[in-house]
Amino acid sequence: MDSASKAAKRSACGSAEMEPRSAARPESCQPASARIYLDNASTSWPKPPAAVEAMTRYLREVGASPGRAAYRAAVEADRIVADVRRKRTDLFGGSDPRRMIFCHNCTDALNMAIKGTLGEGDHVVTTMLEHNSVSRPLQALADARLIELTRVPVSPGGFVDPDDISKAIRPNTRLIICTHADNVLGRMQPLEEIGRLARRHETLFLADAAQTAGVMPISVERMNIDLLAFPGHKSLLGPTGTGGLYVGDRASLRPWREGGTGGDSASLTQPHEYPFLLESGTLNTVGIVGLGAALETLNPADTLAHERRLLSRLLDGIEENRKVHPVGDPSPDKRVGTLSLVTDGLSPEEAADVLDESFGIAVRAGLHCAPYTHRALGTFPEGTVRISPGPVTTPRGIDVLIEALDQIMR
């Protein structure tokens, strides 16, 4: 960090001319243990007490692996997993809980879908908004000359035009992949229209719901989604190490890992039945328990409205700050609770470091695992400062952020 940035850090909570409008020392100068957490697009925090309690109770009172034995604790573990599998299927409008696959996270689910679907000579249509969890496996397959790949552009406001996807489809297009809302701008994409295109062209449609599962209504049937990948640890409020892939009736996947499934151990190959085809090894049962308890606390519509109100408050608060600029279309509609900013004179990493160390505000800085998005937006290679409030973020927390940005950028 250069000397100017270090000086900014030193003065942010000490200099008289850097004091906020109120005479009192700002709450933002409290220790990081009392931090204002604005990185829910990475992982939601804090987790619901019910989820923590359910995981603790499972570890103390059950502790067995599901599907591995007939004694009572194992049967109870199997019942719990089946119940969460059904709840997640219902949440996303699926019809068959057996096709709801437990994964380690959304990255795991996306890799499972991509590598289990594509074959040599297939063509894939995706967008410039995708996370590296989509871009990297596709690029690796393209570099190996196993697939052909087309990335459609994004508008300056952060939207994908379905017409661009339609024009990119070829006779050998096997898969269309699109994020529901990207993790840089938080802009929602027209999945239902893209799903209709996929059905019209008899192409599979994979949707990345990393930023929308738990805050946006999703129906795989209505939206014509063949493969839905999602994390458990973001807006679904579950613990890390959880996620899932819903596999629709039109999709047929090859397993990308084989092993023990708890049943039919005499078979020399992986079982063909779902979910065992795609679930090998001991499940993260304690994580699944926590996710199931968190699902009971969800209120997606209220959470989305709350996060949008907070972003509107933030946008209003920085409107007169000439050195802080929202990236993309700043309007609060058609977005989830994510907003990217650039700060004149400070790199995103420097700005985030000052916010953390001097004000106890946790935000994410950089490229957010989405380099194609930043290239399209003109924010590559430094990236942005990303603000992503959550269900428990308060208006006061946003006000402290606004005040901190005022101080830092003076």
C-alpha positions as a Python dict, from the first residue, in 0.01 Angstrom:
ca = {
    (1, 'M'): (0, 0, 0),
    (2, 'D'): (140, 347, -86),
    (3, 'S'): (206, 624, 168),
    (4, 'A'): (-112, 816, 81),
    (5, 'S'): (-325, 511, 150),
    (6, 'K'): (-151, 447, 480),
    (7, 'A'): (-208, 808, 579),
    (8, 'A'): (-576, 771, 499),
    (9, 'K'): (-594, 466, 722),
    (10, 'R'): (-422, 642, 1010),
    (11, 'S'): (-638, 953, 990),
    (12, 'A'): (-976, 795, 926),
    (13, 'C'): (-1048, 741, 1295),
    (14, 'G'): (-824, 1005, 1445),
    (15, 'S'): (-795, 1334, 1259),
    (16, 'A'): (-1026, 1617, 1367),
    (17, 'E'): (-1092, 1717, 1008),
    (18, 'M'): (-1195, 1359, 930),
    (19, 'E'): (-1458, 1341, 1204),
    (20, 'P'): (-1815, 1260, 1092),
    (21, 'R'): (-2095, 1514, 1105),
    (22, 'S'): (-2184, 1411, 1459),
    (23, 'A'): (-1953, 1529, 1736),
    (24, 'A'): (-1916, 1182, 1885),
    (25, 'R'): (-1650, 942, 1772),
    (26, 'P'): (-1813, 724, 1500),
    (27, 'E'): (-1944, 381, 1586),
    (28, 'S'): (-1753, 267, 1277),
    (29, 'C'): (-1427, 306, 1470),
    (30, 'Q'): (-1513, 19, 1701),
    (31, 'P'): (-1308, -303, 1691),
    (32, 'A'): (-1359, -546, 1406),
    (33, 'S'): (-1531, -786, 1647),
    (34, 'A'): (-1829, -546, 1628),
    (35, 'R'): (-1802, -533, 1251),
    (36, 'I'): (-2068, -434, 1004),
    (37, 'Y'): (-2083, -729, 769),
    (38, 'L'): (-2158, -637, 406),
    (39, 'D'): (-2024, -941, 221),
    (40, 'N'): (-2334, -1158, 209),
    (41, 'A'): (-2284, -1221, -165),
    (42, 'S'): (-1988, -1436, -60),
    (43, 'T'): (-2141, -1601, 245),
    (44, 'S'): (-2433, -1489, 460),
    (45, 'W'): (-2357, -1404, 822),
    (46, 'P'): (-2462, -1441, 1094),
    (47, 'K'): (-2639, -1772, 1054),
    (48, 'P'): (-2984, -1825, 1209),
    (49, 'P'): (-2959, -1949, 1568),
    (50, 'A'): (-3197, -2232, 1477),
    (51, 'A'): (-2944, -2364, 1224),
    (52, 'V'): (-2659, -2353, 1475),
    (53, 'E'): (-2871, -2526, 1738),
    (54, 'A'): (-2986, -2797, 1494),
    (55, 'M'): (-2629, -2878, 1392),
    (56, 'T'): (-2517, -2894, 1755),
    (57, 'R'): (-2809, -3120, 1844),
    (58, 'Y'): (-2735, -3352, 1551),
    (59, 'L'): (-2369, -3385, 1650),
    (60, 'R'): (-2461, -3452, 2014),
    (61, 'E'): (-2762, -3679, 1970),
    (62, 'V'): (-2746, -3848, 1626),
    (63, 'G'): (-2405, -3830, 1459),
    (64, 'A'): (-2452, -4127, 1223),
    (65, 'S'): (-2419, -4138, 844),
    (66, 'P'): (-2743, -4155, 644),
    (67, 'G'): (-2814, -4455, 428),
    (68, 'R'): (-2531, -4662, 572),
    (69, 'A'): (-2700, -4884, 831),
    (70, 'A'): (-3031, -4989, 987),
    (71, 'Y'): (-2970, -4891, 1348),
    (72, 'R'): (-3185, -4610, 1486),
    (73, 'A'): (-2937, -4323, 1465),
    (74, 'A'): (-2858, -4402, 1100),
    (75, 'V'): (-3228, -4428, 1016),
    (76, 'E'): (-3287, -4090, 1184),
    (77, 'A'): (-3001, -3935, 983),
    (78, 'D'): (-3152, -4077, 665),
    (79, 'R'): (-3492, -3931, 756),
    (80, 'I'): (-3342, -3586, 816),
    (81, 'V'): (-3159, -3586, 481),
    (82, 'A'): (-3470, -3701, 296),
    (83, 'D'): (-3674, -3424, 460),
    (84, 'V'): (-3427, -3151, 356),
    (85, 'R'): (-3410, -3299, 5),
    (86, 'R'): (-3787, -3271, -24),
    (87, 'K'): (-3795, -2916, 115),
    (88, 'R'): (-3534, -2796, -132),
    (89, 'T'): (-3720, -2960, -420),
    (90, 'D'): (-4041, -2784, -317),
    (91, 'L'): (-3860, -2451, -277),
    (92, 'F'): (-3749, -2457, -640),
    (93, 'G'): (-4066, -2599, -790),
    (94, 'G'): (-3919, -2938, -873),
    (95, 'S'): (-4123, -3253, -910),
    (96, 'D'): (-3889, -3534, -801),
    (97, 'P'): (-3688, -3509, -476),
    (98, 'R'): (-3465, -3795, -593),
    (99, 'R'): (-3323, -3559, -856),
    (100, 'M'): (-3221, -3303, -593),
    (101, 'I'): (-2851, -3372, -550),
    (102, 'F'): (-2652, -3263, -246),
    (103, 'C'): (-2325, -3091, -339),
    (104, 'H'): (-2038, -2925, -155),
    (105, 'N'): (-2128, -2578, -288),
    (106, 'C'): (-2250, -2410, -607),
    (107, 'T'): (-1911, -2453, -776),
    (108, 'D'): (-1936, -2828, -720),
    (109, 'A'): (-2289, -2832, -861),
    (110, 'L'): (-2191, -2632, -1172),
    (111, 'N'): (-1894, -2859, -1243),
    (112, 'M'): (-2116, -3163, -1197),
    (113, 'A'): (-2367, -3026, -1447),
    (114, 'I'): (-2111, -2908, -1704),
    (115, 'K'): (-1884, -3212, -1700),
    (116, 'G'): (-2170, -3457, -1667),
    (117, 'T'): (-2356, -3316, -1967),
    (118, 'L'): (-2105, -3213, -2233),
    (119, 'G'): (-1931, -3438, -2482),
    (120, 'E'): (-1679, -3397, -2758),
    (121, 'G'): (-1802, -3168, -3036),
    (122, 'D'): (-2073, -3001, -2828),
    (123, 'H'): (-2128, -2625, -2846),
    (124, 'V'): (-2206, -2414, -2538),
    (125, 'V'): (-2361, -2067, -2521),
    (126, 'T'): (-2290, -1866, -2208),
    (127, 'T'): (-2249, -1499, -2112),
    (128, 'M'): (-1983, -1248, -2011),
    (129, 'L'): (-2146, -1226, -1667),
    (130, 'E'): (-2055, -1573, -1548),
    (131, 'H'): (-1856, -1661, -1238),
    (132, 'N'): (-1529, -1852, -1274),
    (133, 'S'): (-1720, -2160, -1156),
    (134, 'V'): (-1875, -2158, -1503),
    (135, 'S'): (-1605, -1983, -1707),
    (136, 'R'): (-1308, -2193, -1598),
    (137, 'P'): (-1446, -2543, -1658),
    (138, 'L'): (-1584, -2430, -1995),
    (139, 'Q'): (-1256, -2268, -2095),
    (140, 'A'): (-1063, -2582, -1995),
    (141, 'L'): (-1289, -2795, -2216),
    (142, 'A'): (-1257, -2545, -2502),
    (143, 'D'): (-876, -2529, -2466),
    (144, 'A'): (-868, -2909, -2486),
    (145, 'R'): (-1071, -2875, -2809),
    (146, 'L'): (-1348, -3090, -2667),
    (147, 'I'): (-1620, -2825, -2699),
    (148, 'E'): (-1693, -2504, -2886),
    (149, 'L'): (-1777, -2201, -2675),
    (150, 'T'): (-1962, -1874, -2736),
    (151, 'R'): (-1986, -1596, -2477),
    (152, 'V'): (-2258, -1340, -2551),
    (153, 'P'): (-2204, -976, -2447),
    (154, 'V'): (-2357, -778, -2164),
    (155, 'S'): (-2501, -427, -2181),
    (156, 'P'): (-2333, -141, -1990),
    (157, 'G'): (-2617, -165, -1739),
    (158, 'G'): (-2543, -533, -1676),
    (159, 'F'): (-2811, -714, -1874),
    (160, 'V'): (-2800, -1001, -2123),
    (161, 'D'): (-3020, -974, -2432),
    (162, 'P'): (-3197, -1305, -2506),
    (163, 'D'): (-3174, -1220, -2878),
    (164, 'D'): (-2795, -1246, -2850),
    (165, 'I'): (-2833, -1592, -2703),
    (166, 'S'): (-3077, -1691, -2977),
    (167, 'K'): (-2836, -1576, -3249),
    (168, 'A'): (-2551, -1774, -3091),
    (169, 'I'): (-2735, -2109, -3094),
    (170, 'R'): (-2605, -2363, -3347),
    (171, 'P'): (-2722, -2708, -3454),
    (172, 'N'): (-2466, -2865, -3216),
    (173, 'T'): (-2549, -2643, -2919),
    (174, 'R'): (-2588, -2880, -2627),
    (175, 'L'): (-2607, -2639, -2333),
    (176, 'I'): (-2700, -2279, -2253),
    (177, 'I'): (-2566, -2145, -1922),
    (178, 'C'): (-2671, -1819, -1760),
    (179, 'T'): (-2653, -1672, -1414),
    (180, 'H'): (-2983, -1567, -1258),
    (181, 'A'): (-2814, -1262, -1106),
    (182, 'D'): (-2443, -1189, -1138),
    (183, 'N'): (-2221, -1142, -834),
    (184, 'V'): (-2070, -806, -940),
    (185, 'L'): (-2375, -594, -1022),
    (186, 'G'): (-2652, -814, -883),
    (187, 'R'): (-2858, -767, -1198),
    (188, 'M'): (-3132, -1024, -1260),
    (189, 'Q'): (-3138, -1187, -1602),
    (190, 'P'): (-3449, -1300, -1799),
    (191, 'L'): (-3420, -1672, -1722),
    (192, 'E'): (-3774, -1760, -1820),
    (193, 'E'): (-3725, -1617, -2169),
    (194, 'I'): (-3388, -1789, -2204),
    (195, 'G'): (-3547, -2114, -2088),
    (196, 'R'): (-3811, -2087, -2358),
    (197, 'L'): (-3534, -2040, -2617),
    (198, 'A'): (-3362, -2353, -2492),
    (199, 'R'): (-3679, -2560, -2520),
    (200, 'R'): (-3751, -2424, -2868),
    (201, 'H'): (-3406, -2532, -2984),
    (202, 'E'): (-3410, -2861, -2787),
    (203, 'T'): (-3108, -2746, -2587),
    (204, 'L'): (-3046, -2798, -2217),
    (205, 'F'): (-3053, -2492, -1992),
    (206, 'L'): (-2831, -2463, -1682),
    (207, 'A'): (-2908, -2176, -1443),
    (208, 'D'): (-2663, -2051, -1181),
    (209, 'A'): (-2868, -1938, -881),
    (210, 'A'): (-2574, -1855, -656),
    (211, 'Q'): (-2702, -1504, -585),
    (212, 'T'): (-3078, -1564, -604),
    (213, 'A'): (-3158, -1891, -425),
    (214, 'G'): (-3335, -1783, -108),
    (215, 'V'): (-3429, -1429, -216),
    (216, 'M'): (-3590, -1471, -559),
    (217, 'P'): (-3877, -1704, -653),
    (218, 'I'): (-3744, -1985, -871),
    (219, 'S'): (-3954, -2253, -1042),
    (220, 'V'): (-3757, -2496, -1255),
    (221, 'E'): (-4079, -2605, -1425),
    (222, 'R'): (-4215, -2259, -1507),
    (223, 'M'): (-3876, -2120, -1605),
    (224, 'N'): (-3786, -2421, -1821),
    (225, 'I'): (-3466, -2485, -1626),
    (226, 'D'): (-3315, -2827, -1685),
    (227, 'L'): (-3029, -2792, -1437),
    (228, 'L'): (-3034, -2558, -1137),
    (229, 'A'): (-2714, -2505, -935),
    (230, 'F'): (-2723, -2323, -603),
    (231, 'P'): (-2525, -2279, -279),
    (232, 'G'): (-2660, -2338, 68),
    (233, 'H'): (-2439, -2086, 244),
    (234, 'K'): (-2555, -1758, 86),
    (235, 'S'): (-2918, -1641, 88),
    (236, 'L'): (-3040, -1985, 193),
    (237, 'L'): (-2860, -1901, 522),
    (238, 'G'): (-2710, -2246, 567),
    (239, 'P'): (-2352, -2335, 663),
    (240, 'T'): (-2058, -2344, 425),
    (241, 'G'): (-1994, -2674, 250),
    (242, 'T'): (-2354, -2706, 135),
    (243, 'G'): (-2520, -2666, -203),
    (244, 'G'): (-2718, -2855, -459),
    (245, 'L'): (-2803, -2939, -817),
    (246, 'Y'): (-3155, -3009, -934),
    (247, 'V'): (-3155, -3233, -1241),
    (248, 'G'): (-3470, -3202, -1452),
    (249, 'D'): (-3630, -3484, -1647),
    (250, 'R'): (-3475, -3371, -1980),
    (251, 'A'): (-3121, -3390, -1846),
    (252, 'S'): (-2915, -3707, -1820),
    (253, 'L'): (-2580, -3672, -1646),
    (254, 'R'): (-2270, -3886, -1623),
    (255, 'P'): (-2123, -3906, -1272),
    (256, 'W'): (-1798, -3716, -1232),
    (257, 'R'): (-1710, -3905, -916),
    (258, 'E'): (-1782, -4265, -823),
    (259, 'G'): (-1770, -4447, -493),
    (260, 'G'): (-1974, -4568, -202),
    (261, 'T'): (-2342, -4484, -195),
    (262, 'G'): (-2457, -4691, 101),
    (263, 'G'): (-2665, -4931, -108),
    (264, 'D'): (-2610, -5201, -371),
    (265, 'S'): (-2248, -5239, -262),
    (266, 'A'): (-2209, -5555, -473),
    (267, 'S'): (-2241, -5357, -799),
    (268, 'L'): (-1909, -5303, -977),
    (269, 'T'): (-2020, -4968, -1119),
    (270, 'Q'): (-2204, -4659, -999),
    (271, 'P'): (-2581, -4707, -951),
    (272, 'H'): (-2793, -4552, -1227),
    (273, 'E'): (-3068, -4433, -994),
    (274, 'Y'): (-3089, -4076, -864),
    (275, 'P'): (-2963, -3944, -629),
    (276, 'F'): (-2706, -4224, -592),
    (277, 'L'): (-2578, -4174, -949),
    (278, 'L'): (-2434, -3836, -849),
    (279, 'E'): (-2384, -3868, -472),
    (280, 'S'): (-2080, -4069, -366),
    (281, 'G'): (-1918, -4083, -26),
    (282, 'T'): (-2046, -3966, 309),
    (283, 'L'): (-2267, -3660, 283),
    (284, 'N'): (-2206, -3341, 481),
    (285, 'T'): (-2493, -3445, 703),
    (286, 'V'): (-2433, -3186, 974),
    (287, 'G'): (-2430, -2914, 708),
    (288, 'I'): (-2750, -3051, 555),
    (289, 'V'): (-2911, -3044, 900),
    (290, 'G'): (-2814, -2679, 938),
    (291, 'L'): (-2943, -2597, 592),
    (292, 'G'): (-3273, -2766, 666),
    (293, 'A'): (-3318, -2561, 983),
    (294, 'A'): (-3221, -2242, 800),
    (295, 'L'): (-3482, -2311, 531),
    (296, 'E'): (-3749, -2286, 800),
    (297, 'T'): (-3645, -1926, 870),
    (298, 'L'): (-3649, -1800, 510),
    (299, 'N'): (-3869, -1510, 409),
    (300, 'P'): (-3743, -1438, 56),
    (301, 'A'): (-3979, -1156, -41),
    (302, 'D'): (-3917, -961, 279),
    (303, 'T'): (-3542, -1016, 256),
    (304, 'L'): (-3523, -894, -103),
    (305, 'A'): (-3732, -584, -27),
    (306, 'H'): (-3517, -512, 279),
    (307, 'E'): (-3190, -542, 85),
    (308, 'R'): (-3318, -325, -198),
    (309, 'R'): (-3422, -55, 51),
    (310, 'L'): (-3074, -61, 201),
    (311, 'L'): (-2910, -25, -141),
    (312, 'S'): (-3142, 266, -223),
    (313, 'R'): (-3038, 427, 106),
    (314, 'L'): (-2673, 375, 13),
    (315, 'L'): (-2718, 521, -335),
    (316, 'D'): (-2895, 825, -193),
    (317, 'G'): (-2621, 867, 65),
    (318, 'I'): (-2330, 865, -181),
    (319, 'E'): (-2505, 1076, -445),
    (320, 'E'): (-2310, 1389, -346),
    (321, 'N'): (-1981, 1208, -300),
    (322, 'R'): (-1808, 1289, -629),
    (323, 'K'): (-1533, 1033, -570),
    (324, 'V'): (-1754, 724, -523),
    (325, 'H'): (-1933, 585, -828),
    (326, 'P'): (-2178, 297, -868),
    (327, 'V'): (-2095, 58, -1152),
    (328, 'G'): (-2362, -32, -1406),
    (329, 'D'): (-2727, 65, -1383),
    (330, 'P'): (-2774, 183, -1021),
    (331, 'S'): (-3154, 153, -1010),
    (332, 'P'): (-3268, -70, -723),
    (333, 'D'): (-3522, -275, -920),
    (334, 'K'): (-3431, -588, -1118),
    (335, 'R'): (-3146, -662, -880),
    (336, 'V'): (-3062, -860, -572),
    (337, 'G'): (-2885, -702, -275),
    (338, 'T'): (-2550, -644, -443),
    (339, 'L'): (-2389, -320, -560),
    (340, 'S'): (-2039, -246, -691),
    (341, 'L'): (-1856, 83, -642),
    (342, 'V'): (-1533, 240, -769),
    (343, 'T'): (-1346, 493, -557),
    (344, 'D'): (-1137, 767, -720),
    (345, 'G'): (-776, 774, -601),
    (346, 'L'): (-795, 446, -408),
    (347, 'S'): (-787, 97, -550),
    (348, 'P'): (-1073, -132, -441),
    (349, 'E'): (-834, -327, -217),
    (350, 'E'): (-711, -9, -49),
    (351, 'A'): (-1062, 123, 7),
    (352, 'A'): (-1180, -210, 149),
    (353, 'D'): (-875, -230, 375),
    (354, 'V'): (-945, 112, 524),
    (355, 'L'): (-1313, 28, 572),
    (356, 'D'): (-1219, -288, 756),
    (357, 'E'): (-929, -173, 973),
    (358, 'S'): (-1050, 177, 1056),
    (359, 'F'): (-1428, 137, 1056),
    (360, 'G'): (-1496, -234, 1116),
    (361, 'I'): (-1690, -262, 787),
    (362, 'A'): (-1646, -587, 595),
    (363, 'V'): (-1682, -559, 217),
    (364, 'R'): (-1524, -746, -72),
    (365, 'A'): (-1284, -591, -321),
    (366, 'G'): (-1134, -704, -650),
    (367, 'L'): (-1265, -908, -941),
    (368, 'H'): (-1505, -1128, -738),
    (369, 'C'): (-1411, -1436, -948),
    (370, 'A'): (-1575, -1273, -1252),
    (371, 'P'): (-1300, -1136, -1482),
    (372, 'Y'): (-1513, -1142, -1798),
    (373, 'T'): (-1772, -923, -1628),
    (374, 'H'): (-1511, -668, -1529),
    (375, 'R'): (-1363, -664, -1878),
    (376, 'A'): (-1709, -595, -2018),
    (377, 'L'): (-1771, -318, -1765),
    (378, 'G'): (-1427, -157, -1801),
    (379, 'T'): (-1328, -227, -1439),
    (380, 'F'): (-1057, -483, -1516),
    (381, 'P'): (-801, -549, -1369),
    (382, 'E'): (-862, -369, -1037),
    (383, 'G'): (-1228, -459, -1002),
    (384, 'T'): (-1469, -293, -763),
    (385, 'V'): (-1570, -254, -400),
    (386, 'R'): (-1874, -478, -359),
    (387, 'I'): (-2146, -403, -105),
    (388, 'S'): (-2390, -684, -27),
    (389, 'P'): (-2618, -640, 277),
    (390, 'G'): (-2812, -928, 426),
    (391, 'P'): (-3128, -997, 625),
    (392, 'V'): (-2987, -860, 951),
    (393, 'T'): (-2813, -554, 808),
    (394, 'T'): (-2959, -237, 958),
    (395, 'P'): (-3011, 109, 809),
    (396, 'R'): (-2764, 233, 1072),
    (397, 'G'): (-2500, 2, 925),
    (398, 'I'): (-2552, 158, 583),
    (399, 'D'): (-2532, 506, 734),
    (400, 'V'): (-2199, 419, 894),
    (401, 'L'): (-2073, 300, 555),
    (402, 'I'): (-2185, 626, 389),
    (403, 'E'): (-2009, 828, 659),
    (404, 'A'): (-1696, 617, 627),
    (405, 'L'): (-1685, 668, 250),
    (406, 'D'): (-1728, 1043, 303),
    (407, 'Q'): (-1432, 1048, 541),
    (408, 'I'): (-1207, 826, 333),
    (409, 'M'): (-1264, 1015, 9),
    (410, 'R'): (-1229, 1372, 141),
}
